Each structure stands twice: as structure tokens, then as C-alpha cells.
């Protein structure tokens, strides 16, 4: 077994004890080296009932002060001393050899972030429309964000960050709901580090199972995009309303024709695509602040959150 750097795996968590058991089962399947650590950060409010002790080789930390996955990731990264951090989402299912795959081949000396492969989960024909749509459109695919025009970034659902680069930019912003992964990568690259990509470092990401959850996710991403555009002008410009209206005027009749011809799944996906696009743009008008967001929801926000 070839040598590689030790890593501290950090997973923010805000679910139930039953969901924690599922997460632990997946994380215990990772092939670890002696100095590797796994930290799950309980980001539920302080009043939430205590979670059970995860047991051997997994540390459970509480971070109830702010309901932000980025706040939780900073908290989880702080106790470790491994030269690399690997961030995973609780609903990601990494391959057992994920950690080794991040370092084959070894990253360049100036690599600050390594983006792993993020794969949308397959959906059965009997699955929900939302899950079938996500499996077909692959909205969480890592190559979309890594290879985007301008500055690319890694999604924190599956990425490795050099601890020295993470410390140099003071980690994640802690008071936001969305956009922290792009912000961290932009700042790390601005400090002179590079972004690399490892297709072999794979994790499957669970898709939203309902249209409501899918639209909430897209609205949250829209709030993050507006926040990023304000910080980095030109990176996430807003869509033009006339263009969105033209998109609707074109795609709704097209979907109706497809449905009439028996191409019903194609028609459904086109309509979900349209709704998701509008949710993203409308989400730009929602707050991206983690601590104040729940008190500032508009009726639209309550619908899409």
C-alpha cells in the first residue's frame, strides 16, 4: 500500500439518530490509514436531543450556535492536524477507496483544493419525478462547477482541501446558507493555490425525492449565487427576466407537444427544468444569512425554502 498524507474527514450533520446510523455505516466503509480521523459535526439547534456516541474512530462534535453547514465544517476542521481535510456531505456515499484516490497521482505542491467526482444517484423508473429528473440532468455533477467559465470550484459534498490553504484564507464564511464552497475555492485560488480534479475519488450524492425539496434546493442555490455575485461581480450574473419569459413561452408548448406524442418523461423533465430555473432566479431575492433567514422569510420564501 503506497504512502499518502493523512486526512481529517469532516461531515456536517443535521438529521435524526436513525439517519446518523446510516451515515456511520457509510463512513466506516472508508479505507483509513492509522492517522486518519473522521469527525461528524452535529449542527442541529441546542434543543435537539443528544445523538448516540458514534463509537470507534469517529468523533462527534456539537455545533449548535449557528445552523450553517459551513460553520459546522469550520468547527470540524479545527481539532485536527492532518495536512489535508476531506469534506463530505452526510447524504454523499463515497467509494471505500475515496481517500487513497485523492492522492493518486500525488497533488502538485501548489494544489490547494482537489475536487472529487460527484455523481447523482440513479433513479428507478418507479422513483419520484424529482429523483428521475436529477438522475437524467445530473445537476450535482462536479465537472460542471470545476470546468465552469471563469473560476472553477469544488463542491464540498466531496472535496479535499490542503490544511495550509484552508488556514491561509481562514476557512469558510460561517453565517451563510449557500455559496460557501465557491467562496472558499475562489479565495484559495486568489491566494496562489490551484484547483485539481480527481475523477477516481468518487461519491454518489443522494437526490431530492420531492419536487418541493428540489425547488427549495434550487432557491437556496439562487440565494447563494446572488451572494457570490455581490462579492465577485460577474461570476454568477442574474438571468434576464425577458429571457426567462421567452424560455417559458418556448418550452411549455414544446412540453405539451411532447406529452401529446407520448414522450411524457421528456415533457415532464422540461417542465421541471423550467420550474427549477425560475426557483433559482427567484431564490436570488431570498436571504442567504444562516442566522437571520428563518425570521425573514417572505411568503415566496416559505414556499421555496
BAFI-3210 file (N, C-alpha, C; in Angstrom, 3 decimals, decimal comma, padded with zeros to 6 digits):
// residues 305
n [1|2|3|4|5|6|7|8|9|10|11|12|13|14|15|16|17|18|19|20|21|22|23|24|25|26|27|28|29|30|31|32|33|34|35|36|37|38|39|40|41|42|43|44|45|46|47|48|49|50|51|52|53|54|55|56|57|58|59|60|61|62|63|64|65|66|67|68|69|70|71|72|73|74|75|76|77|78|79|80|81|82|83|84|85|86|87|88|89|90|91|92|93|94|95|96|97|98|99|100|101|102|103|104|105|106|107|108|109|110|111|112|113|114|115|116|117|118|119|120|121|122|123|124|125|126|127|128|129|130|131|132|133|134|135|136|137|138|139|140|141|142|143|144|145|146|147|148|149|150|151|152|153|154|155|156|157|158|159|160|161|162|163|164|165|166|167|168|169|170|171|172|173|174|175|176|177|178|179|180|181|182|183|184|185|186|187|188|189|190|191|192|193|194|195|196|197|198|199|200|201|202|203|204|205|206|207|208|209|210|211|212|213|214|215|216|217|218|219|220|221|222|223|224|225|226|227|228|229|230|231|232|233|234|235|236|237|238|239|240|241|242|243|244|245|246|247|248|249|250|251|252|253|254|255|256|257|258|259|260|261|262|263|264|265|266|267|268|269|270|271|272|273|274|275|276|277|278|279|280|281|282|283|284|285|286|287|288|289|290|291|292|293|294|295|296|297|298|299|300|301|302|303|304|305]
n.u [000,855|000,758|002,293|000,513|-000,644|-001,932|-005,402|-008,098|-011,365|-014,373|-017,726|-020,658|-023,734|-027,257|-029,418|-031,527|-031,258|-031,561|-030,868|-028,235|-027,119|-027,147|-025,340|-022,991|-022,578|-021,837|-019,517|-017,811|-017,088|-015,033|-011,659|-009,187|-006,115|-003,647|-003,410|-005,561|-008,626|-012,136|-014,682|-017,848|-020,085|-022,470|-024,936|-027,393|-030,012|-029,546|-031,502|-032,085|-032,393|-029,796|-027,382|-026,483|-023,364|-020,906|-018,912|-015,990|-013,194|-014,570|-015,342|-017,691|-018,875|-020,445|-022,174|-024,097|-024,563|-024,973|-026,941|-025,552|-023,966|-021,400|-020,342|-020,362|-018,499|-016,123|-015,899|-015,542|-013,118|-011,253|-010,102|-008,271|-005,041|-004,067|-002,478|-004,281|-007,720|-010,786|-013,868|-017,170|-020,621|-023,420|-025,274|-023,853|-022,347|-019,479|-016,979|-015,294|-012,486|-011,986|-010,285|-007,635|-007,749|-007,796|-005,152|-003,749|-002,709|-000,084|-000,948|-000,046|002,508|001,490|-001,217|-004,233|-006,879|-008,683|-010,945|-013,233|-015,034|-018,474|-021,443|-024,682|-027,270|-028,605|-031,934|-034,839|-037,283|-039,689|-039,324|-039,525|-040,588|-038,854|-036,444|-035,927|-035,625|-033,307|-031,420|-031,317|-030,580|-028,336|-027,580|-025,808|-023,301|-019,822|-018,001|-019,268|-019,067|-016,323|-015,284|-016,436|-016,977|-014,584|-013,606|-013,279|-014,762|-014,829|-017,348|-018,413|-019,598|-018,015|-014,857|-011,321|-009,176|-006,208|-004,757|-003,076|-003,720|-006,403|-006,214|-004,836|-006,718|-008,573|-010,652|-014,132|-016,802|-019,017|-021,687|-023,606|-025,996|-025,639|-023,262|-020,760|-018,796|-017,900|-016,973|-014,847|-013,088|-012,584|-011,218|-008,996|-007,748|-007,239|-005,259|-003,082|-002,997|-003,789|-006,522|-007,327|-008,517|-009,980|-011,165|-011,345|-011,819|-014,534|-017,929|-021,303|-024,137|-027,064|-030,252|-032,843|-036,066|-038,605|-040,548|-040,963|-038,826|-036,715|-037,112|-036,826|-034,121|-032,975|-033,767|-032,375|-029,771|-029,902|-030,040|-027,474|-026,008|-026,613|-025,445|-022,748|-022,347|-022,491|-020,145|-018,173|-018,221|-019,746|-019,396|-021,671|-023,986|-027,300|-030,148|-031,806|-035,012|-036,694|-035,557|-036,063|-038,844|-039,181|-038,062|-039,939|-042,194|-041,396|-040,814|-043,023|-045,195|-043,737|-043,293|-045,926|-046,508|-044,675|-045,691|-048,184|-047,345|-046,637|-044,184|-043,721|-042,055|-039,935|-041,329|-042,168|-039,667|-038,781|-040,580|-040,011|-037,384|-037,803|-039,280|-037,338|-035,356|-036,673|-037,096|-034,466|-033,742|-035,677|-034,918|-032,721|-033,639|-034,043|-032,959|-029,537|-028,405|-027,545|-028,268|-030,289|-032,155|-034,505|-036,248|-036,890|-038,339|-040,251|-043,649|-043,126|-040,626|-041,262|-042,607|-040,621|-038,415]
n.v [-001,199|002,083|005,109|007,898|011,260|011,854|012,320|014,419|013,745|015,486|015,886|017,597|017,511|017,218|015,648|012,893|010,429|007,920|008,468|009,177|006,696|005,482|007,165|006,666|003,979|004,148|005,791|004,238|002,403|003,500|003,240|003,555|005,101|004,765|007,350|008,818|010,637|010,808|013,127|013,915|016,540|017,762|019,770|020,618|022,542|023,754|022,700|020,226|016,669|014,672|012,965|009,524|008,076|007,784|005,875|003,812|005,377|007,500|010,814|012,815|016,009|018,876|021,625|023,857|026,579|028,057|027,515|026,440|024,802|025,454|026,743|024,505|022,887|024,355|024,120|021,361|021,024|022,248|020,773|018,908|017,851|016,901|017,074|017,352|018,069|016,405|017,014|015,955|015,536|014,646|013,159|012,032|009,265|007,864|006,101|003,210|003,409|006,139|008,066|007,283|007,537|010,266|010,995|009,853|010,392|011,906|015,152|018,352|020,539|023,077|022,721|023,533|022,802|019,846|018,531|015,983|013,341|013,800|012,198|011,981|010,147|007,141|006,635|004,688|003,521|003,611|005,507|008,809|011,766|013,923|012,655|011,141|013,143|014,450|012,393|012,193|014,795|015,432|017,498|017,896|017,223|017,185|018,047|020,117|022,402|022,531|022,944|025,251|028,382|030,982|031,271|028,088|025,768|023,537|021,374|021,085|018,763|016,667|016,958|017,684|019,603|021,350|021,728|023,869|025,762|026,150|027,257|029,589|031,253|031,523|029,631|028,669|031,059|031,757|032,410|031,956|030,398|029,181|028,803|028,870|026,985|027,673|030,266|029,724|028,295|030,243|032,174|030,704|030,109|032,725|033,296|032,093|029,329|026,220|024,557|021,171|018,137|015,012|012,359|009,738|009,789|009,165|009,922|009,174|011,178|011,714|012,311|014,840|013,878|014,844|017,219|019,636|019,700|019,718|022,191|023,916|023,481|024,503|027,173|027,922|027,648|029,703|031,939|031,758|032,185|034,874|036,105|035,434|036,735|039,373|039,560|038,743|040,157|039,377|036,642|035,087|036,074|037,480|035,964|037,232|038,672|038,811|036,904|034,608|034,568|034,201|031,685|030,179|030,604|029,259|026,613|025,527|025,103|023,296|021,169|020,376|019,427|017,282|015,672|015,039|013,473|011,189|011,208|011,374|011,478|013,079|015,469|015,987|016,357|018,665|020,578|020,504|021,368|023,989|025,014|024,704|026,442|028,928|028,878|029,054|031,643|033,249|032,643|034,244|036,502|035,885|035,713|034,994|034,578|032,610|032,749|034,690|034,064|032,460|034,165|035,996|035,191|035,630|035,252|033,931|032,887|031,048|029,204|028,169|027,436]
n.w [000,000|-001,020|000,213|001,517|002,317|005,647|006,503|007,611|007,872|007,449|008,275|008,069|009,929|010,285|010,941|012,028|014,740|013,573|010,933|011,355|011,966|009,443|008,093|009,550|008,939|006,254|006,394|007,936|006,113|004,683|003,611|005,849|006,930|009,581|010,875|010,021|010,556|011,392|011,605|012,679|012,599|014,606|013,738|014,582|016,264|019,677|021,354|020,371|020,781|022,271|020,252|019,730|020,928|018,466|018,481|017,850|016,290|015,184|015,664|017,385|017,236|018,696|017,281|017,751|017,642|015,323|012,535|010,044|007,451|006,779|008,985|010,641|009,306|009,632|012,417|012,639|011,332|012,957|015,284|014,249|012,842|010,480|007,247|005,166|004,566|004,142|002,893|003,191|002,335|004,414|003,028|001,000|-000,653|-000,429|-002,383|-001,057|-001,348|-001,481|-000,126|-000,655|-003,433|-003,824|-003,771|-005,818|-008,889|-006,781|-005,519|-006,957|-005,610|-005,270|-005,198|-003,822|-003,479|-004,116|-006,273|-005,996|-007,739|-008,195|-008,183|-009,387|-007,853|-009,235|-010,465|-010,065|-012,487|-011,173|-009,307|-007,746|-009,578|-009,195|-008,418|-010,707|-012,597|-011,601|-011,837|-014,594|-015,475|-013,981|-011,982|-009,848|-010,691|-010,419|-012,375|-013,652|-012,049|-011,635|-014,180|-015,081|-016,816|-016,334|-012,931|-011,556|-009,188|-006,342|-005,125|-001,792|-001,056|-001,747|-001,534|-001,285|000,769|001,154|004,285|004,940|002,964|003,560|006,127|005,485|004,317|006,249|006,377|005,910|005,214|007,881|008,277|006,342|004,087|001,597|-001,084|000,047|-000,614|-003,215|-002,621|-000,799|-002,504|-004,473|-002,958|-002,073|-004,534|-005,274|-003,468|-004,548|-004,802|-006,524|-008,236|-008,433|-010,053|-009,382|-010,866|-010,042|-007,342|-006,001|-005,144|-004,530|-004,778|-002,976|-004,385|-004,316|-003,232|-003,642|-005,536|-004,247|-002,406|-004,221|-005,546|-003,385|-002,833|-005,195|-004,984|-002,682|-003,678|-005,535|-003,823|-002,757|-005,111|-005,723|-003,521|-003,987|-006,435|-005,614|-004,129|-005,915|-008,638|-011,737|-011,662|-011,104|-012,679|-012,762|-014,341|-017,213|-017,092|-019,349|-020,948|-019,425|-019,532|-022,278|-022,481|-021,022|-022,660|-024,915|-024,048|-022,650|-024,557|-026,162|-024,417|-024,063|-026,639|-026,802|-024,778|-025,862|-027,980|-026,745|-025,511|-022,647|-020,366|-021,228|-021,595|-018,960|-017,688|-018,994|-018,035|-015,288|-015,392|-016,228|-014,028|-012,036|-012,939|-012,672|-009,900|-008,997|-009,935|-008,631|-006,073|-005,705|-004,499|-001,902|001,549|002,320|004,698|007,402|010,136|010,370|008,490|008,913|010,173|008,339|006,179|003,297|001,961|-000,489|000,102|002,142|000,651|-001,041|000,521]
ca.u [000,000|001,618|002,115|-000,219|-000,796|-003,101|-006,504|-009,195|-012,652|-015,338|-019,076|-021,714|-024,904|-028,404|-030,526|-032,008|-030,392|-031,644|-030,067|-026,835|-026,692|-026,855|-024,108|-021,878|-022,334|-021,101|-018,189|-016,973|-016,613|-013,849|-010,372|-008,444|-004,749|-003,637|-003,535|-006,777|-009,725|-013,459|-015,438|-019,218|-020,414|-023,908|-025,260|-028,789|-030,139|-029,153|-032,594|-032,252|-031,937|-028,427|-027,175|-025,686|-021,925|-020,658|-018,015|-014,578|-012,579|-015,407|-015,573|-018,919|-018,785|-021,665|-022,017|-025,491|-024,697|-025,413|-027,331|-024,866|-023,041|-020,041|-019,959|-020,081|-017,249|-015,018|-015,798|-014,996|-011,728|-010,378|-009,310|-007,325|-003,752|-003,637|-002,187|-005,405|-009,098|-011,730|-015,229|-018,236|-021,973|-023,990|-026,028|-022,952|-021,931|-018,166|-016,371|-014,397|-011,116|-012,005|-009,165|-006,455|-007,918|-007,477|-003,715|-003,186|-001,332|000,050|-001,244|001,073|002,839|000,668|-002,643|-004,896|-008,171|-008,868|-012,361|-013,535|-016,186|-019,760|-022,320|-026,079|-027,740|-029,553|-033,333|-035,596|-038,444|-040,807|-038,959|-040,232|-040,217|-037,682|-035,243|-035,675|-035,121|-031,928|-030,585|-031,167|-029,939|-027,074|-027,295|-024,745|-022,053|-018,700|-017,311|-019,972|-018,523|-014,869|-014,925|-017,257|-016,241|-014,022|-013,055|-013,975|-014,744|-015,216|-018,468|-017,971|-020,179|-016,908|-013,632|-010,188|-008,575|-004,955|-004,992|-002,338|-004,503|-007,618|-005,852|-004,372|-007,867|-009,473|-011,758|-015,399|-017,669|-019,809|-023,041|-024,389|-026,667|-025,220|-022,203|-019,504|-017,784|-017,312|-016,231|-013,582|-012,206|-012,154|-010,202|-007,782|-007,078|-006,734|-004,049|-001,980|-003,109|-004,505|-007,599|-007,152|-009,714|-009,714|-012,373|-011,384|-012,262|-015,958|-019,010|-022,651|-024,916|-028,500|-031,067|-034,083|-037,106|-039,861|-040,380|-040,846|-037,455|-035,855|-037,254|-036,197|-032,678|-032,604|-033,939|-031,231|-028,615|-030,059|-029,631|-026,021|-025,477|-026,711|-024,422|-021,446|-022,266|-022,194|-018,746|-017,299|-019,071|-019,561|-019,263|-022,996|-024,939|-028,714|-030,775|-032,691|-036,407|-037,277|-035,057|-036,788|-040,202|-039,088|-037,812|-041,225|-043,077|-040,933|-040,752|-044,323|-045,852|-042,947|-043,585|-047,281|-046,429|-044,000|-046,632|-049,197|-046,742|-046,289|-042,867|-044,187|-040,948|-039,245|-042,163|-042,093|-038,348|-038,708|-041,327|-039,252|-036,248|-038,303|-039,600|-036,086|-034,709|-037,366|-036,821|-033,111|-033,723|-036,443|-034,130|-031,780|-034,258|-034,167|-031,745|-028,553|-027,832|-028,000|-028,851|-031,472|-033,033|-035,812|-037,135|-037,085|-038,963|-041,453|-044,493|-042,409|-039,570|-041,842|-042,966|-039,453|-037,268]
ca.v [000,000|003,254|006,157|009,125|012,078|011,597|013,238|014,570|013,774|016,304|015,723|018,288|016,635|017,870|014,708|012,140|009,339|006,859|008,897|009,098|005,304|005,260|007,887|005,953|002,752|004,517|006,311|003,140|001,648|004,130|002,641|004,558|004,873|004,896|008,713|009,461|010,810|011,161|013,961|014,299|017,751|017,873|021,168|020,869|023,521|023,286|021,968|018,897|015,595|014,230|011,828|008,477|008,051|007,020|004,745|003,773|006,093|008,596|011,840|013,583|017,339|019,691|022,989|024,305|028,034|028,637|026,435|026,633|023,693|025,987|026,886|023,152|022,406|025,008|023,520|020,026|021,077|022,871|019,942|018,006|018,387|016,257|018,085|017,501|017,915|015,913|017,390|015,161|015,763|013,481|012,335|011,514|007,877|007,748|004,799|002,866|003,860|007,571|008,844|006,939|008,035|011,690|011,233|009,049|010,685|012,921|016,505|019,289|021,252|024,291|022,371|023,860|022,116|018,751|018,199|014,607|013,158|013,789|011,522|011,933|008,772|006,619|006,550|003,623|004,032|003,813|006,554|010,084|012,589|014,715|011,828|010,780|014,355|014,677|011,350|012,478|016,091|015,426|018,875|017,964|016,712|018,037|018,672|021,340|023,536|022,583|023,398|026,386|029,528|031,790|030,489|026,876|025,475|022,196|021,318|020,494|017,433|015,725|017,624|017,707|020,931|021,362|022,476|025,139|026,697|026,419|028,188|030,851|032,107|031,499|028,689|029,042|032,045|030,945|032,919|031,883|029,121|028,589|029,523|028,862|026,173|028,503|031,360|029,192|027,981|031,497|032,814|029,882|030,352|034,089|033,321|031,495|027,879|025,726|023,575|019,958|017,315|013,575|011,613|008,451|009,997|009,193|009,803|009,292|012,142|011,429|013,355|015,194|012,915|015,513|018,461|020,737|019,712|020,112|023,630|024,577|023,415|025,443|028,520|028,167|027,888|031,035|032,894|031,721|032,792|036,328|036,491|035,340|037,786|040,631|039,517|038,523|040,572|038,684|035,195|034,457|037,128|037,104|035,757|038,322|038,257|038,585|035,610|033,571|034,522|033,580|030,260|029,590|030,645|028,242|025,251|024,986|024,465|022,152|020,066|019,898|018,614|016,022|014,853|014,538|012,440|010,039|011,383|012,019|011,763|014,249|016,634|016,251|016,900|020,037|021,439|020,599|022,228|025,359|025,398|024,810|027,678|030,042|028,831|029,569|033,106|033,847|032,465|035,355|037,543|035,369|035,944|033,922|034,585|031,422|033,023|035,541|033,677|031,926|035,239|036,977|034,582|036,170|034,132|033,167|032,128|029,899|028,210|027,592|027,134]
ca.w [000,000|-001,149|001,209|001,174|003,517|006,485|006,248|008,567|007,168|008,181|007,734|008,825|010,069|010,908|010,833|013,188|015,187|012,569|009,779|011,765|011,838|008,026|007,768|010,155|008,185|005,044|006,729|008,425|004,957|004,102|003,929|006,602|007,389|011,047|011,401|009,516|011,509|010,868|012,541|012,321|013,346|014,852|013,527|014,953|017,354|021,008|021,992|019,773|021,673|022,027|019,379|020,388|020,711|017,242|018,721|017,496|015,185|014,701|016,678|017,224|017,838|018,648|016,781|017,672|017,727|014,057|011,633|008,763|007,214|006,711|010,390|011,131|008,711|010,346|013,746|012,488|010,868|013,950|016,203|013,601|012,416|009,241|006,224|004,235|005,011|003,137|003,258|002,595|002,835|005,093|002,075|-000,027|-000,446|-001,071|-002,596|000,055|-001,592|-001,785|000,408|-001,451|-004,799|-003,861|-003,823|-006,890|-008,502|-005,736|-005,999|-007,088|-004,372|-005,147|-005,236|-002,564|-003,446|-005,074|-006,444|-006,341|-008,629|-007,506|-009,129|-008,957|-007,687|-010,218|-010,015|-010,715|-013,223|-010,241|-008,364|-007,869|-010,724|-008,829|-008,454|-012,101|-013,240|-011,178|-012,425|-016,025|-015,719|-013,225|-011,551|-008,852|-011,256|-010,024|-013,507|-014,036|-011,302|-011,803|-015,528|-015,477|-017,342|-015,254|-011,835|-011,169|-007,755|-005,927|-004,197|-000,535|-000,878|-001,917|-001,971|-000,360|000,875|001,888|005,519|004,898|002,156|004,333|007,206|004,921|003,979|007,418|006,243|005,287|005,866|008,808|008,519|005,115|003,823|000,334|-001,795|000,779|-001,286|-004,270|-001,990|-000,296|-003,632|-005,107|-002,121|-002,096|-005,812|-005,233|-002,641|-005,283|-004,891|-007,699|-008,099|-009,223|-010,165|-009,356|-011,234|-009,348|-005,956|-006,310|-004,162|-005,098|-003,995|-002,974|-004,989|-003,645|-003,575|-003,962|-006,290|-003,288|-001,904|-005,332|-005,775|-002,243|-003,038|-006,253|-004,450|-001,791|-004,542|-006,093|-002,790|-002,717|-006,331|-005,576|-002,547|-004,656|-007,450|-004,922|-003,686|-007,067|-009,759|-012,997|-011,508|-011,119|-013,036|-012,765|-015,636|-017,626|-016,977|-020,673|-021,394|-018,706|-020,085|-023,598|-022,213|-020,668|-023,834|-025,863|-023,535|-022,233|-025,712|-026,612|-023,496|-024,364|-027,857|-026,457|-023,996|-026,785|-028,827|-025,923|-024,890|-021,422|-019,453|-021,780|-021,293|-017,516|-017,366|-019,491|-017,124|-014,039|-015,714|-016,240|-012,652|-011,287|-013,365|-012,033|-008,457|-008,814|-010,103|-007,541|-004,855|-005,567|-003,670|-000,541|002,336|002,377|006,046|008,114|011,442|010,308|007,398|009,305|010,637|007,286|005,006|002,672|001,544|-001,501|000,784|002,849|-000,353|-001,703|001,366]
c.u [000,886|001,291|001,238|-000,327|-001,985|-004,151|-007,439|-010,481|-013,661|-016,693|-020,064|-022,981|-026,024|-029,626|-030,872|-030,993|-030,412|-030,817|-028,578|-026,310|-026,351|-025,550|-022,896|-021,546|-021,513|-019,676|-017,264|-016,507|-015,399|-012,585|-009,489|-007,007|-004,711|-003,875|-004,753|-007,817|-011,013|-014,188|-016,805|-019,601|-021,929|-024,291|-026,721|-028,852|-029,842|-030,233|-032,781|-031,741|-030,549|-028,396|-026,329|-024,211|-021,629|-019,674|-016,649|-014,252|-013,445|-015,673|-016,877|-018,771|-020,133|-021,315|-023,399|-025,652|-025,245|-025,732|-026,814|-023,884|-021,597|-019,489|-019,572|-018,777|-016,036|-014,804|-015,156|-013,543|-010,766|-009,555|-008,193|-006,005|-003,234|-003,405|-003,315|-006,720|-009,911|-013,134|-016,216|-019,570|-022,483|-024,767|-025,183|-022,522|-020,600|-017,777|-015,452|-012,980|-010,986|-010,724|-007,878|-006,548|-007,605|-005,989|-003,021|-003,607|-001,265|-000,267|000,016|001,294|001,970|-000,823|-003,255|-006,209|-008,160|-010,361|-012,487|-014,685|-017,450|-020,800|-023,738|-026,559|-028,689|-030,956|-034,019|-036,769|-039,641|-040,512|-039,726|-039,757|-038,962|-036,406|-034,912|-035,115|-033,650|-030,981|-030,333|-030,362|-028,584|-026,700|-026,152|-023,397|-020,911|-018,034|-017,998|-019,369|-017,013|-014,502|-015,762|-016,384|-015,768|-013,428|-013,906|-013,928|-015,196|-016,397|-018,036|-018,712|-019,118|-015,698|-012,578|-009,564|-007,294|-005,127|-004,273|-003,093|-005,774|-007,330|-005,470|-005,527|-008,925|-010,742|-012,989|-016,011|-018,724|-021,270|-023,928|-024,987|-026,100|-024,116|-020,851|-018,417|-017,102|-016,468|-014,873|-012,618|-011,718|-011,047|-008,892|-007,029|-006,522|-005,469|-002,893|-001,994|-003,921|-005,589|-007,288|-008,432|-009,305|-011,012|-012,496|-011,837|-013,773|-016,838|-020,330|-023,468|-026,394|-029,271|-032,295|-035,209|-038,438|-039,573|-040,237|-039,419|-036,482|-035,914|-036,685|-034,680|-032,235|-032,747|-032,782|-029,966|-028,699|-029,664|-028,115|-025,397|-025,524|-025,662|-023,024|-021,287|-021,952|-020,729|-017,770|-018,092|-018,704|-019,479|-020,599|-024,043|-026,371|-029,203|-031,714|-034,129|-037,031|-036,816|-035,781|-038,214|-040,210|-038,859|-039,133|-042,150|-042,681|-041,149|-042,103|-045,074|-045,078|-043,214|-044,976|-047,280|-045,764|-044,944|-047,687|-048,676|-046,349|-044,930|-043,061|-043,052|-040,147|-040,015|-042,093|-040,764|-038,218|-039,434|-040,616|-038,038|-036,654|-038,599|-038,329|-035,341|-035,341|-037,114|-035,445|-033,092|-034,524|-035,696|-033,113|-032,326|-034,489|-032,879|-030,830|-027,895|-028,407|-028,741|-030,158|-032,509|-034,407|-036,775|-037,505|-037,773|-040,191|-042,387|-043,841|-041,343|-040,107|-042,219|-041,733|-038,357|-037,082]
c.v [001,243|004,285|007,277|009,952|011,613|012,670|013,272|014,717|014,516|016,225|016,512|017,440|017,386|016,967|014,030|011,078|008,195|007,213|008,867|007,673|004,974|005,927|007,145|004,675|003,042|004,934|005,213|002,233|002,262|003,401|003,715|004,118|005,179|006,303|009,460|009,590|011,106|011,948|014,278|015,476|017,891|019,347|021,482|021,911|022,907|022,440|020,570|017,823|015,105|013,026|010,783|008,585|007,217|005,876|004,920|004,557|007,195|009,541|012,561|014,895|018,037|021,087|023,603|025,815|028,671|027,506|026,739|025,492|024,183|026,265|025,521|022,626|023,063|024,387|022,127|020,009|021,496|021,896|019,143|018,678|017,707|017,319|018,286|017,287|017,346|016,209|016,529|015,634|014,494|012,592|011,901|010,098|007,662|006,303|004,478|003,386|005,342|008,279|008,546|007,545|009,523|011,954|010,326|009,657|011,736|014,310|017,354|020,043|022,488|023,997|022,652|023,135|021,009|018,427|016,720|014,540|013,073|013,312|011,509|010,492|008,386|006,586|005,423|004,230|004,301|004,919|007,843|010,836|013,392|013,896|011,405|011,966|014,573|013,640|011,620|013,748|016,232|016,828|018,990|017,494|017,694|018,725|019,950|022,543|023,658|023,239|024,569|027,510|030,418|030,892|029,258|026,683|024,050|022,288|020,562|019,211|016,354|016,481|017,532|019,090|020,810|022,243|023,817|026,189|027,109|027,447|029,553|031,802|032,091|030,678|029,266|030,276|031,300|031,349|032,858|030,484|028,424|029,444|029,480|028,039|026,974|029,619|030,878|028,936|029,243|032,152|032,026|030,090|031,765|034,232|032,573|029,979|027,490|024,730|022,389|019,124|015,852|012,817|010,316|008,574|010,226|009,157|009,983|010,195|011,826|012,611|013,652|014,295|013,564|016,791|019,654|020,843|020,152|021,615|024,428|024,608|024,429|026,890|028,881|028,419|029,264|032,125|032,938|032,371|034,314|036,844|036,462|036,435|039,130|040,701|039,428|038,866|039,853|037,182|034,470|035,515|036,606|036,892|036,909|037,842|037,973|037,250|034,460|033,433|033,874|032,079|029,552|029,518|029,594|026,828|024,691|024,397|023,238|020,937|019,495|019,024|017,264|015,092|014,242|013,439|011,201|010,121|012,076|012,351|012,971|015,519|016,995|016,893|018,352|020,994|021,589|021,495|023,693|025,840|025,580|026,085|028,909|030,060|029,393|031,092|033,802|033,722|033,558|036,462|037,082|035,616|034,734|033,846|033,441|031,764|033,792|035,044|033,251|033,015|036,195|036,395|035,380|034,999|033,284|032,316|030,916|028,792|027,462|027,119|025,648]
c.w [000,000|-000,072|000,652|002,435|004,354|006,231|007,449|007,754|008,035|007,490|008,587|008,825|010,777|010,893|012,141|013,593|014,174|011,341|010,116|011,623|010,383|007,617|008,315|009,398|006,933|005,393|007,234|007,306|004,290|004,540|004,552|006,837|008,886|011,572|010,857|010,627|010,753|011,953|011,954|013,212|013,415|014,833|013,818|016,066|018,715|021,670|021,436|020,730|021,279|021,102|020,090|020,044|019,465|017,412|018,107|016,229|014,587|015,865|016,362|017,968|017,723|018,133|016,621|017,524|016,456|013,102|010,224|008,582|007,164|008,108|010,952|010,558|009,373|011,714|013,646|012,067|011,976|014,786|015,544|013,259|011,155|008,167|005,210|004,969|003,854|003,646|002,469|003,141|003,498|004,138|000,884|000,343|-001,153|-001,335|-001,422|-000,123|-001,871|-001,358|-000,346|-002,849|-004,910|-004,089|-004,832|-008,235|-007,402|-006,288|-006,111|-005,785|-004,172|-005,280|-003,864|-002,373|-004,488|-005,097|-006,784|-007,329|-007,788|-008,498|-008,580|-008,920|-008,815|-009,608|-010,759|-011,485|-012,317|-009,238|-008,625|-009,104|-010,417|-008,918|-009,882|-012,875|-012,890|-011,772|-013,907|-016,281|-015,015|-012,730|-010,563|-009,400|-010,980|-011,211|-013,969|-013,336|-011,473|-013,132|-015,995|-016,008|-016,190|-014,186|-011,562|-009,663|-007,508|-004,971|-002,937|-000,186|-001,030|-002,441|-000,877|-000,401|001,687|003,133|005,511|004,085|002,886|005,427|006,653|004,610|005,085|007,187|005,578|005,958|006,677|008,939|007,290|004,950|002,594|-000,281|-001,117|000,122|-002,392|-003,669|-001,471|-001,446|-004,338|-004,292|-002,099|-003,408|-005,880|-004,414|-003,303|-005,382|-006,124|-007,315|-009,003|-009,165|-010,188|-009,635|-010,444|-007,894|-005,973|-005,066|-004,893|-004,189|-004,107|-003,556|-004,132|-004,149|-003,919|-004,736|-005,359|-002,777|-002,990|-005,563|-004,608|-002,402|-004,087|-005,787|-003,512|-002,602|-005,195|-005,107|-002,683|-003,933|-006,253|-004,605|-003,182|-005,706|-006,810|-004,492|-004,847|-008,330|-011,058|-012,891|-011,604|-011,470|-013,073|-014,190|-015,963|-017,646|-018,340|-021,234|-020,720|-019,229|-021,466|-023,467|-021,890|-021,876|-024,861|-025,342|-023,103|-023,425|-026,213|-025,725|-023,762|-025,611|-027,572|-025,698|-024,910|-027,694|-028,037|-025,264|-023,537|-020,455|-019,925|-021,449|-019,814|-017,150|-017,829|-018,551|-015,776|-014,237|-015,648|-014,823|-011,829|-011,658|-012,726|-010,523|-008,156|-008,905|-009,010|-006,219|-004,638|-004,657|-002,236|000,229|002,309|003,751|006,861|009,395|011,346|009,315|007,833|009,750|009,517|006,069|004,569|002,372|000,457|-000,852|001,511|001,871|-000,844|-000,772|001,579]
res [x|x|x|x|x|x|x|x|x|x|x|x|x|x|x|x|x|x|x|x|x|x|x|x|x|x|x|x|x|x|x|x|x|x|x|x|x|x|x|x|x|x|x|x|x|x|x|x|x|x|x|x|x|x|x|x|x|x|x|x|x|x|x|x|x|x|x|x|x|x|x|x|x|x|x|x|x|x|x|x|x|x|x|x|x|x|x|x|x|x|x|x|x|x|x|x|x|x|x|x|x|x|x|x|x|x|x|x|x|x|x|x|x|x|x|x|x|x|x|x|x|x|x|x|x|x|x|x|x|x|x|x|x|x|x|x|x|x|x|x|x|x|x|x|x|x|x|x|x|x|x|x|x|x|x|x|x|x|x|x|x|x|x|x|x|x|x|x|x|x|x|x|x|x|x|x|x|x|x|x|x|x|x|x|x|x|x|x|x|x|x|x|x|x|x|x|x|x|x|x|x|x|x|x|x|x|x|x|x|x|x|x|x|x|x|x|x|x|x|x|x|x|x|x|x|x|x|x|x|x|x|x|x|x|x|x|x|x|x|x|x|x|x|x|x|x|x|x|x|x|x|x|x|x|x|x|x|x|x|x|x|x|x|x|x|x|x|x|x|x|x|x|x|x|x|x|x|x|x|x|x|x|x|x|x|x|x|x|x|x|x|x|x|x|x|x|x|x|x|x|x|x|x|x|x]
***
